[in-house]
Amino acid sequence: MNQTKPPPLPPNLEAPPQPGPRVVRILLRVVAVFLALALALTLSLIRIYGTDTHHPTRSSIWWTERGRGLIPPAAVDITLQRDLLDHYATYTISEPDLNDFLNQRFASDGKTLDSFAERSPINPTRVGSPIGRLGWIATKETVVYAYPASNGGVHSYYHDPVTGSTYQSSAYW
């Protein structure tokens, strides 16, 4: 078996230097650390923003007061889902307790709010359809409360006064 050698390089050209094993190891470590950090960040965001959490009462919600303060204190059996700029919730609450909360939370300029008088019936075409991301089903008894947020978002509360079942969508971007 006859092996041929590559032709020699002209004297003015040299082969480029090859990275040493130490440089390759450092580069691999940097890439591995970067990938691990990206994976940890992705998993954290999925945990925070991509899953539903269940809470027996409002006091067990670990969010900041900005989001927690939009859930009525008397609400029970709370399911929450949040994304970067909004949150969604289902819970059970009586209509008088919901009205008391809305009257206090959304009163402005010292004026008394009468949320019961401001409620509106749900659009009949939405009855029997899921409302929002948590699959809450609207009934013919469902009433809607909607209030603007101070920063341009909207807080909507869909409430069935017969069962106390409530769906909330709060956009506070």
C-alpha positions as CSV (number, residue, x, y, z in Angstrom):
1,M,0.0,0.0,0.0
2,N,1.5,3.2,-1.2
3,Q,0.5,6.4,0.7
4,T,1.0,9.7,-0.8
5,K,1.9,12.7,1.2
6,P,0.1,16.0,0.6
7,P,2.1,18.5,-1.3
8,P,4.2,20.8,0.8
9,L,2.9,24.3,1.3
10,P,4.7,27.1,-0.4
11,P,7.2,28.8,2.0
12,N,5.2,32.0,2.4
13,L,1.9,30.1,3.4
14,E,1.6,28.1,6.6
15,A,-1.3,26.0,7.9
16,P,-3.5,28.0,10.3
17,P,-2.9,27.1,13.9
18,Q,-5.3,24.5,15.3
19,P,-7.0,25.3,18.6
20,G,-5.5,23.4,21.4
21,P,-7.4,21.0,23.6
22,R,-7.6,23.6,26.4
23,V,-9.4,26.1,24.2
24,V,-11.9,23.5,23.0
25,R,-12.6,22.5,26.6
26,I,-13.2,26.1,27.7
27,L,-15.5,26.7,24.7
28,L,-17.5,23.6,25.5
29,R,-17.9,24.7,29.1
30,V,-19.1,28.1,28.1
31,V,-21.7,26.6,25.7
32,A,-22.8,24.1,28.4
33,V,-23.3,26.8,31.0
34,F,-25.2,29.0,28.5
35,L,-27.5,26.1,27.6
36,A,-28.1,25.2,31.2
37,L,-29.0,28.8,32.1
38,A,-31.4,29.0,29.1
39,L,-33.0,25.7,30.1
40,A,-33.4,26.8,33.7
41,L,-35.0,30.1,32.6
42,T,-37.4,28.4,30.2
43,L,-38.5,25.9,32.8
44,S,-39.0,28.7,35.3
45,L,-41.2,30.7,32.9
46,I,-43.2,27.6,32.0
47,R,-43.8,27.0,35.8
48,I,-44.8,30.5,36.4
49,Y,-46.8,31.4,33.3
50,G,-47.8,28.2,31.7
51,T,-49.5,26.2,34.4
52,D,-52.6,26.5,36.5
53,T,-52.3,26.7,40.3
54,H,-54.9,25.8,42.8
55,H,-55.5,27.7,46.0
56,P,-58.2,27.0,48.7
57,T,-58.4,30.8,49.6
58,R,-56.8,34.1,48.5
59,S,-54.4,34.0,51.4
60,S,-52.6,31.0,49.9
61,I,-51.8,32.9,46.7
62,W,-48.1,33.7,46.5
63,W,-48.3,36.4,43.9
64,T,-47.6,40.1,44.6
65,E,-50.5,42.2,45.8
66,R,-50.9,43.6,42.3
67,G,-52.4,40.3,41.1
68,R,-53.7,38.9,44.4
69,G,-55.5,42.2,45.2
70,L,-57.8,41.6,42.2
71,I,-59.2,38.3,43.7
72,P,-62.0,38.9,46.2
73,P,-60.9,37.9,49.8
74,A,-64.0,35.7,50.2
75,A,-63.3,33.7,47.1
76,V,-62.7,29.9,47.6
77,D,-61.5,27.0,45.4
78,I,-59.4,29.3,43.3
79,T,-57.7,28.2,40.1
80,L,-55.2,30.7,38.6
81,Q,-53.3,31.0,35.4
82,R,-51.1,33.9,34.6
83,D,-49.0,35.1,31.7
84,L,-46.7,38.0,31.3
85,L,-49.3,40.8,31.3
86,D,-52.6,39.2,32.4
87,H,-54.1,36.7,34.8
88,Y,-57.1,34.4,34.7
89,A,-59.0,32.9,37.6
90,T,-62.0,30.7,38.4
91,Y,-63.4,30.6,41.9
92,T,-66.6,30.4,43.9
93,I,-68.0,33.4,45.7
94,S,-71.5,34.7,46.6
95,E,-72.8,37.6,44.7
96,P,-73.1,39.9,47.7
97,D,-69.5,39.2,48.6
98,L,-68.4,39.8,45.0
99,N,-70.3,43.1,44.9
100,D,-68.8,44.2,48.3
101,F,-65.3,43.5,46.9
102,L,-66.0,45.3,43.5
103,N,-67.6,48.3,45.3
104,Q,-64.4,48.8,47.3
105,R,-61.8,47.8,44.8
106,F,-63.1,49.9,41.8
107,A,-64.6,52.9,43.6
108,S,-62.8,56.0,42.4
109,D,-62.5,59.6,43.6
110,G,-64.4,58.8,46.8
111,K,-67.6,57.9,45.0
112,T,-69.6,55.0,46.1
113,L,-69.7,52.2,43.5
114,D,-72.9,50.2,43.0
115,S,-71.5,47.2,41.1
116,F,-74.8,45.3,41.3
117,A,-76.5,48.1,39.3
118,E,-73.6,48.1,36.8
119,R,-73.7,44.4,35.9
120,S,-74.9,43.3,32.6
121,P,-76.3,40.0,31.3
122,I,-74.0,37.9,29.2
123,N,-74.5,38.0,25.4
124,P,-77.0,35.1,24.7
125,T,-74.8,33.7,22.0
126,R,-72.1,33.0,24.6
127,V,-74.3,30.8,26.8
128,G,-73.0,27.3,26.9
129,S,-69.7,28.3,25.4
130,P,-66.4,28.3,27.2
131,I,-65.2,31.8,28.3
132,G,-61.5,32.4,28.4
133,R,-58.5,30.3,28.9
134,L,-59.6,28.2,31.8
135,G,-62.7,26.7,30.0
136,W,-65.3,28.3,32.2
137,I,-68.8,27.7,30.7
138,A,-71.2,30.6,30.6
139,T,-74.8,29.9,31.8
140,K,-78.0,31.8,31.0
141,E,-77.8,33.3,34.5
142,T,-74.3,34.7,34.0
143,V,-73.8,38.4,34.5
144,V,-70.7,40.4,33.6
145,Y,-68.9,43.1,35.6
146,A,-66.2,45.0,33.7
147,Y,-63.9,47.7,35.1
148,P,-60.9,49.5,33.5
149,A,-57.5,49.3,35.1
150,S,-55.6,52.4,35.8
151,N,-53.0,51.5,33.3
152,G,-55.3,50.7,30.3
153,G,-56.1,47.1,31.0
154,V,-59.6,45.7,31.7
155,H,-60.8,43.5,34.6
156,S,-63.8,41.3,33.6
157,Y,-65.7,39.2,36.1
158,Y,-68.2,36.6,34.7
159,H,-70.4,35.5,37.6
160,D,-73.2,32.9,37.9
161,P,-75.3,34.2,40.9
162,V,-77.1,30.8,41.2
163,T,-73.9,28.7,41.7
164,G,-71.4,31.4,42.7
165,S,-69.1,30.2,40.0
166,T,-66.9,33.1,38.7
167,Y,-64.4,33.5,35.9
168,Q,-62.1,36.5,36.0
169,S,-59.9,37.9,33.3
170,S,-57.6,40.7,34.4
171,A,-55.4,42.5,31.9
172,Y,-53.1,44.9,33.6
173,W,-50.5,45.8,31.0
